[in-house]
Amino acid sequence: MSRNDQQPTGGAPLAVIAGSLQRERRRAGLSLAETARRAGIAKSTLSQLESATGNPSIETLWALSVTLNVPFARLVDPPRPNVQLIRAGEGPALSSEQADYVATLLSSCPPHARRDVYRICHQPGAPRASDPHMPGTVEHVVLSTGRALVGIADEPHELAPGDYTAYPGDVPHLFEALEPDTTAVLISEHV
């Protein structure tokens, strides 16, 4: 078992805790020193925890969860990205009686959400890699023409015209055209 796969007493892998601490500290906009100071722990202890070489106690993790204003469970069992994929021809569709027109619901707007809508034009070559946006951001993409890899940087989906995907925009993500003149509609939802 490698050092990063070791588990503190009771369970969560150190690598999971390390990644959670780094992610939540960045989201909070706090330095290593300021986070440690606010949590009442040594900076070296936090540094070890974030490099997966420390062995955190419940008390230390609890103090860090309070400091970072996140539930304790998020540090030991972080939420998994909620990814949705609807292929062309799928989804609840409603037809018009007055025209050859079909509207397919892809995503309803949650209360108090803000959305920006973009038309994307991309050519093959270097992918458009995006750093994480504001916490809670979700991106929705409907591919119009061409083919593209779209979504979370580690697990993008290949989309064809008419395909839809939604993914967290607050983690690294990408859009990579696989054919010339690839176009899409992107909706960035800010909660």
N, C-alpha and C positions, 0 to 999 in steps of 0.2 A: 504494500500500500504506500503510495507516495505521500509526502508531507501534506499536500493540498487536499488529499482525500481523507485525511484523518478526521475523526469526529470528536468534538468535545463531549463530556459526559452527558448522556441523554439524547444525543443525536444529530443535529444538523451538521452537514459537512462544513468544514472551515472555509472552503472556497465559496460556498453559498453565502455564508455570513460575511466574508470579506467583500464579495461583490455587492451585496446589499448595503453594507456600510458605505462603500465608495459611492454607489449610485445615490443613496439618500443624502449623503453629505453634500454632493455636488448639487442636487436638486435644492437643498436648503441654502446653497451659496455660502457655505462655511468652510474656512480653512481647517486643516488638521488640528492646528494649535487651538483655534477658537472652539472647535467641537469638543476637544478633550477638556478644555478649561470649563466650558458650560456643563459638561457631564461629570466633572469632578474626578477625572482620571488622568493618568500621566499621558503626555503626548506619545511617548514611546510605546505605551500599551495600545493606544489606538492605531499607531503605525504598524505594530505587529498584527493586530486584528485585521487591518486592511490588506496586509500582505499574506494572510492565511497562515501565519506562523504563531499566533497567540492562541490561548485556550480560554475563551471568555466565560465568565460566570454569568448566572442569571442577573445578578445585581448590576454588572457592568453593561450587559445588553439592555436591561431595563432603563438605566440612566441614559444610554445612547438613544433609545427609542423616544424617551421624553424630550431630550435635547433636539432631536431631529423632527419631532412632532409627527411621528408615524406609529402605527400600532406595532407592538412588540413582535407579533407574528410576521410582519413584513420583513424583519431582519433575518429570521430563521427559515421562513418559507415564503419567499417573495411571490407576488401574483404573477401568473403567466400571461403573456400577451394574449389578448382576445382578438383573434384574427378571423375575419369572415370572408368567404369567397363565394361569389355567385357567378356561374358561367352564363354565357349568352343563351337566351331561351329559357332560363330558369328564373324563379321568383314569382311573387304574386302579380299577375298582369290583369289590367282592366282595359276593355275595348270601348271605343267611342261608337255611338249609334249614328253619328253624323259624318264621320270621316274614316278613312283607313288609317286609324291611329290607335296605338297601344301604349299605355303607360305602365311601366313596371316599377314597383316600389323597391328601391335598393336599400334605403336607410331613412328612417324617420328622424326628425330633429328632436333631440331631448330638450326638456325645459331649460331655459337660461343658457343655451349654447350660442356661440357665434361661429359663423362659417365664412370662409373665403373660398371663392371658386376660381379655378385657373384652367386655361386651355394649355396643354403641354404639347410642344413640337420638339421632337428629339431625333437625332441622327445616330447611327451606330458609331461606336468608338468608345471613348471613356464614359463610364456610367456617371450619372449625377448622384453622388454620395452625399447624403445630408446628415449633419450632426443632429442630436436630439433637440427638439423644440421645447416649448414650455410644457411643464408637467400636465398631463391630461389631454394633450393634443392627439387627435385621431385623424388620419388621412384616408380619404376615400378616392379611389381611382377607377374610372371606366375607360377602357382602351377603345379608341375610335378607329384607328387604322394602324397597320403594321403588326409587329409583335414586340413584346418587351418583358423584361424581368422587373418585377415591382414588389416592394414590401420591405420587411425587416431584413437588414443587411445579411444576416446569417441564413435566412430561409426565404428568399424572394419567390414569388409565384411567376410562372411564365403565363402571360396573358395574350389572348388573341382578340380581334375586334369583337366588342360587345361584352367581354368579360369584365367583372367588377371584383375589387378586393378592398378591404378595409384593414388597417393595421395601426398600431400605436406610433404616433409621430414623435413621441418623447424618448425613443430609442434610436440608435443609428439605423437608417433606412436608405433605400436606393431606387432609382429609376434608370433602367438600361435598355435603350432601343436595340432591337435585334434585326430590324429591317429599316431601310431608308424611309424618311418622312413618317415616322411613327408619331401618332397624335393621341392625346387622351384628355379627359376632363378630370381635374384633381380638385377635390373639396377638402380644405383644411379646416377641421372643426376644433375650436378653442373653447374649452369649458371654463 
